[in-house]
Each structure stands twice: as C-alpha cells, then as structure tokens.
C-alpha cells in the first residue's frame, strides 16, 4: 500500500499519518487514485457504503485510524 502512495506522490501524506506530528489530509480523489476502482469496489461491498461515498468517508477516517494504529510513529 505504501508503494501506491509513493507512486502517486503521496508518500509524505502517509508518513504524516504514521509519524507523531500533524496528520496531513488527503482528498477523496487522491485516495481513489491510490486504491483504484477494484479495491474501492471490494471495500464498498464489504462495508455497505456506496462507491460514490466511500472515498470521502475513507479520506476522513483513514488518517485517524492509521495514526492510532501506529503509536509513537511505529508500524
């Protein structure tokens, strides 16, 4: 997953979520580009959230979740 962020120039965004500083935001469009339509479709089916809403929901929640799962900047 980190490689997908890096390839789209968003490695620093992901690093901010893992690190101990401020979490940088990500737009729904950026997150859609990282995940791709196939992965978004699978997540949509599993979560019950429509593919049109899912990128926005994930963009709001994912930085917080990853931050909490990586205390003190450790994966």
Buried (B, 14 or more C-beta within 10 A) or exposed (E): EEEBBBEEEBBEBBBBBBBEEEBBEBEBEBBBBBBEEEEBEEBBEEEEBEEEEBBBBBBEEBBEEBBEEBEEEEE
